[in-house]
Amino acid sequence: MRALIIILAWLSLAVEAEIVVFDDNGQKVNLKEPAKRIISLAPNITEVLFYIGAGEQIIGADEYSNYPKAAKKIPRVSNYAAANYELILSLKPDLVIAWQSGNGDKVINPLRKLGIPVFVVETQKIDSIPSLFRRFGELSGHQDKAEQRAVKFTQRLKILRAEQAGKSLVRTFYQIWDEPLITLNGEHMVSDIIRLCGGVNVFAEAIPLVPYVNIESIIAADPQVIIAGGSQEDKPMWFESWQQWGGISAVLKKQIYLIPSDLMQRHSARILEGAELMCDHLDSARLKG
């Protein structure tokens, strides 16, 4: 009888030790122990893993994972359109973390069929990022550092939100590409940041998540500020291309800005830097009236 009690107690502890985390699609991911060999299929995922102290556990990453510097040394296993399944299998991962809107089902489903645990992220609100830190911490065994990072992020976000409260609305056009013109709708986290800063995404109701638009629709929306995601190297040519449309308020009042896309379109800790820049630019547009 005593032996049976000991066995039952041991089994109970084993069940308690199992890691169970739900991803952003509501799928339950079970691990017997923290993942020691992780594959990241998106740069935002790689950044968060490094940020919570799990960078050394990444054994494969997508070709765009370039931050921090150590991420550049990780073997490449995918791009947004495809994954090298043979290479992934050869690396023997105990967890793959994928990005739903970046990788899509065409990449994710074959991984599941291979029997590899897959955790999918699709963060749409800046308030959800601390939860991402915590869940990555559970999956990788870095709960303490992940919690510290989550608390720090939440505190900084709270301060920024308080600073922006009650400000007048600013019509905002966010551009991710110029030929053709591409933007982001109201479901994207960039739009959430625009709202945080007291802005209104002029294409919030557009379909799909990443819609194509034309110059006529932008003229009709008449944004007070135009913000693009890109690099400083792109700025001169991109800025010049808007000057022919002087009827748009943002062009007329010289309220055209660039924010590095890594700070706005990667759902990582650095997005707060992008949010602070966004809020500064919208403040400038308010001053111009």
C-alpha positions as CSV (number, residue, x, y, z in Angstrom):
1,M,0.0,0.0,0.0
2,R,2.8,2.4,0.9
3,A,4.5,1.6,-2.4
4,L,1.3,2.5,-4.3
5,I,1.0,5.8,-2.5
6,I,4.7,6.7,-3.4
7,I,4.0,5.8,-7.0
8,L,0.9,7.9,-7.1
9,A,2.7,10.8,-5.5
10,W,5.5,10.6,-8.1
11,L,3.0,10.5,-10.9
12,S,1.3,13.5,-9.5
13,L,4.6,15.5,-9.4
14,A,5.4,14.4,-12.9
15,V,2.0,15.7,-14.2
16,E,2.6,19.0,-12.3
17,A,6.0,19.4,-13.8
18,E,4.6,19.2,-17.3
19,I,4.7,22.5,-19.1
20,V,1.3,23.5,-20.7
21,V,1.1,26.8,-22.5
22,F,-1.5,28.1,-24.9
23,D,-0.4,29.9,-28.1
24,D,-2.1,32.9,-29.8
25,N,-4.3,30.6,-31.8
26,G,-5.6,28.9,-28.7
27,Q,-3.6,25.7,-29.3
28,K,-2.2,23.9,-26.3
29,V,1.5,23.2,-26.4
30,N,2.7,20.5,-24.0
31,L,6.4,20.0,-23.1
32,K,7.8,17.5,-20.6
33,E,10.5,20.0,-19.7
34,P,11.7,23.5,-20.8
35,A,12.8,23.5,-24.4
36,K,16.5,23.4,-24.8
37,R,16.6,23.3,-28.6
38,I,14.4,26.0,-30.1
39,I,13.8,27.1,-33.7
40,S,12.6,30.6,-34.3
41,L,10.8,31.3,-37.6
42,A,10.6,35.1,-37.3
43,P,12.8,38.0,-36.2
44,N,10.4,39.3,-33.6
45,I,10.4,35.8,-32.0
46,T,14.2,35.7,-32.0
47,E,14.4,39.1,-30.3
48,V,12.0,38.1,-27.5
49,L,13.9,34.9,-26.8
50,F,17.2,36.8,-26.5
51,Y,15.5,39.4,-24.4
52,I,14.3,36.9,-21.8
53,G,17.6,35.1,-21.7
54,A,16.9,32.2,-24.0
55,G,19.0,33.2,-26.9
56,E,21.6,30.5,-26.5
57,Q,18.8,27.9,-26.8
58,I,18.0,28.9,-30.4
59,I,19.5,26.4,-32.8
60,G,17.9,27.7,-36.0
61,A,16.2,30.9,-37.2
62,D,14.7,32.6,-40.2
63,E,16.9,34.5,-42.6
64,Y,15.8,38.0,-41.3
65,S,16.7,37.4,-37.6
66,N,19.5,40.0,-37.2
67,Y,19.0,41.4,-33.7
68,P,20.8,41.2,-31.4
69,K,24.2,40.7,-33.1
70,A,24.4,37.2,-31.7
71,A,21.3,36.2,-33.7
72,K,23.3,36.6,-37.0
73,K,25.4,33.6,-36.1
74,I,22.4,31.2,-35.8
75,P,21.9,28.7,-38.7
76,R,19.2,29.8,-41.2
77,V,16.3,27.4,-41.6
78,S,13.5,29.5,-43.3
79,N,12.3,32.7,-44.8
80,Y,8.7,34.0,-44.7
81,A,7.6,31.9,-47.6
82,A,9.2,28.5,-46.9
83,A,11.1,26.4,-44.4
84,N,13.8,23.8,-44.9
85,Y,12.1,20.9,-43.2
86,E,14.9,18.5,-43.8
87,L,17.3,20.9,-42.1
88,I,14.9,21.5,-39.2
89,L,14.5,17.8,-38.6
90,S,18.3,17.3,-38.6
91,L,18.7,19.9,-35.9
92,K,16.4,17.9,-33.6
93,P,14.4,20.8,-32.1
94,D,12.1,20.2,-29.1
95,L,10.1,23.4,-30.0
96,V,9.5,25.5,-33.0
97,I,8.0,29.0,-32.5
98,A,6.3,30.4,-35.6
99,W,4.5,33.7,-36.6
100,Q,1.0,33.1,-37.9
101,S,0.7,36.1,-40.3
102,G,4.3,35.9,-41.3
103,N,4.8,32.2,-41.8
104,G,1.2,31.1,-42.4
105,D,-0.4,27.7,-42.3
106,K,1.6,26.6,-45.4
107,V,4.8,26.6,-43.2
108,I,3.2,25.8,-39.9
109,N,1.0,22.7,-40.7
110,P,3.8,20.6,-42.2
111,L,5.9,21.1,-39.1
112,R,3.0,19.8,-37.0
113,K,2.7,16.8,-39.2
114,L,6.4,16.0,-38.6
115,G,5.5,15.7,-34.9
116,I,7.4,18.8,-33.7
117,P,5.7,20.9,-31.0
118,V,4.8,24.3,-32.6
119,F,3.9,27.4,-30.7
120,V,2.3,30.1,-32.8
121,V,2.4,33.8,-32.0
122,E,0.1,36.5,-33.5
123,T,0.3,39.5,-31.2
124,Q,-2.0,42.3,-32.2
125,K,-2.0,44.6,-29.2
126,I,0.9,46.2,-27.5
127,D,-0.6,45.3,-24.1
128,S,-0.2,41.6,-25.0
129,I,3.6,41.7,-25.3
130,P,4.3,41.1,-21.6
131,S,2.2,37.9,-21.9
132,L,4.4,36.9,-24.7
133,F,7.5,37.3,-22.6
134,R,5.9,35.2,-19.8
135,R,4.8,32.4,-22.1
136,F,8.3,32.3,-23.8
137,G,9.7,32.2,-20.3
138,E,7.6,29.2,-19.3
139,L,8.5,27.3,-22.6
140,S,12.2,28.0,-22.2
141,G,12.7,27.8,-18.5
142,H,13.4,31.5,-18.0
143,Q,10.3,32.5,-16.0
144,D,12.1,34.8,-13.5
145,K,13.8,37.0,-16.1
146,A,10.8,36.9,-18.4
147,E,8.7,38.2,-15.4
148,Q,11.2,41.0,-14.8
149,R,11.1,42.0,-18.4
150,A,7.3,41.9,-18.5
151,V,7.0,44.1,-15.5
152,K,9.5,46.6,-16.9
153,F,7.7,46.8,-20.2
154,T,4.3,47.2,-18.5
155,Q,5.5,50.1,-16.4
156,R,7.1,51.9,-19.3
157,L,3.9,51.4,-21.4
158,K,1.8,52.7,-18.5
159,I,3.8,55.9,-18.4
160,L,3.6,56.4,-22.1
161,R,-0.2,55.8,-22.1
162,A,-0.7,58.4,-19.3
163,E,1.3,61.0,-21.3
164,Q,-0.9,60.5,-24.3
165,A,-4.2,60.6,-22.6
166,G,-6.7,63.2,-23.7
167,K,-4.7,64.5,-26.7
168,S,-6.6,65.6,-29.9
169,L,-6.9,63.0,-32.7
170,V,-4.5,63.0,-35.6
171,R,-5.4,61.5,-39.0
172,T,-2.5,59.1,-39.7
173,F,-1.3,57.2,-42.8
174,Y,1.2,54.5,-42.1
175,Q,3.1,53.3,-45.2
176,I,5.1,50.1,-45.4
177,W,5.8,50.2,-49.2
178,D,5.7,52.8,-51.9
179,E,5.3,50.9,-55.3
180,P,2.7,49.7,-54.9
181,L,1.4,51.7,-51.9
182,I,0.8,49.3,-49.0
183,T,-0.4,50.1,-45.5
184,L,-1.8,48.2,-42.4
185,N,-5.4,48.1,-41.2
186,G,-6.8,48.5,-37.8
187,E,-6.1,45.0,-36.6
188,H,-2.4,45.3,-36.8
189,M,-0.3,46.3,-33.8
190,V,1.0,49.4,-35.6
191,S,-2.6,50.6,-35.6
192,D,-2.8,49.9,-31.9
193,I,0.2,52.1,-31.4
194,I,-1.3,54.9,-33.5
195,R,-4.4,54.8,-31.2
196,L,-2.1,54.8,-28.2
197,C,-0.6,58.0,-29.4
198,G,-4.0,59.6,-30.1
199,G,-4.0,59.0,-33.8
200,V,-6.6,57.6,-36.2
201,N,-5.4,55.1,-38.8
202,V,-7.1,56.4,-42.0
203,F,-7.2,52.9,-43.4
204,A,-8.3,51.1,-40.2
205,E,-11.4,49.6,-41.9
206,A,-9.5,48.4,-45.0
207,I,-9.3,44.7,-45.9
208,P,-7.1,42.6,-45.5
209,L,-4.5,43.1,-42.7
210,V,-2.0,44.5,-45.2
211,P,-4.0,46.3,-47.8
212,Y,-3.0,47.9,-51.1
213,V,-4.2,51.5,-51.5
214,N,-4.0,54.1,-54.2
215,I,-3.0,57.8,-54.1
216,E,-6.6,58.8,-54.8
217,S,-7.8,57.2,-51.6
218,I,-5.0,58.8,-49.6
219,I,-5.9,62.2,-51.0
220,A,-9.5,61.6,-50.0
221,A,-8.5,60.6,-46.4
222,D,-6.2,63.7,-46.2
223,P,-3.9,62.5,-43.4
224,Q,-2.3,65.1,-41.1
225,V,0.8,63.0,-40.8
226,I,2.4,60.3,-43.0
227,I,4.7,57.8,-41.3
228,A,6.7,55.1,-43.1
229,G,8.5,52.1,-41.8
230,G,12.0,51.8,-43.5
231,S,15.6,52.6,-43.1
232,Q,17.3,56.0,-43.1
233,E,18.9,55.1,-46.4
234,D,15.5,54.9,-48.0
235,K,14.4,58.3,-46.6
236,P,15.5,60.8,-49.3
237,M,13.9,59.0,-52.2
238,W,10.8,58.1,-50.3
239,F,10.4,61.6,-48.9
240,E,10.8,63.2,-52.3
241,S,8.1,61.0,-53.9
242,W,5.4,62.7,-51.7
243,Q,6.2,66.3,-52.7
244,Q,4.1,66.1,-55.8
245,W,1.0,65.7,-53.7
246,G,0.9,69.1,-52.0
247,G,-2.9,68.9,-51.5
248,I,-2.5,66.4,-48.7
249,S,-2.3,68.1,-45.3
250,A,0.7,66.1,-44.2
251,V,2.7,67.0,-47.3
252,L,1.6,70.7,-47.2
253,K,2.7,71.0,-43.5
254,K,5.8,68.9,-43.9
255,Q,4.6,66.2,-41.5
256,I,6.2,63.2,-43.1
257,Y,8.4,61.0,-41.0
258,L,10.3,57.7,-41.0
259,I,10.5,55.2,-38.2
260,P,12.8,52.2,-38.6
261,S,10.6,49.2,-39.4
262,D,12.3,47.0,-36.9
263,L,11.0,49.3,-34.2
264,M,7.4,49.2,-35.4
265,Q,6.7,46.0,-37.2
266,R,8.6,43.6,-34.9
267,H,6.5,42.7,-31.9
268,S,9.4,42.7,-29.4
269,A,10.6,44.9,-26.5
270,R,11.9,47.5,-29.0
271,I,8.4,48.3,-30.1
272,L,8.2,50.8,-27.2
273,E,11.0,52.8,-28.8
274,G,8.9,52.9,-32.0
275,A,5.8,53.9,-30.1
276,E,7.6,56.8,-28.4
277,L,8.8,58.0,-31.8
278,M,5.3,57.6,-33.2
279,C,3.9,59.7,-30.3
280,D,6.5,62.4,-30.9
281,H,5.6,62.7,-34.6
282,L,1.9,62.9,-33.9
283,D,2.6,65.7,-31.3
284,S,4.5,67.6,-34.1
285,A,1.5,67.2,-36.4
286,R,-0.8,68.6,-33.6
287,L,1.4,71.7,-33.3
288,K,1.0,72.3,-37.0
289,G,-2.8,72.2,-36.6
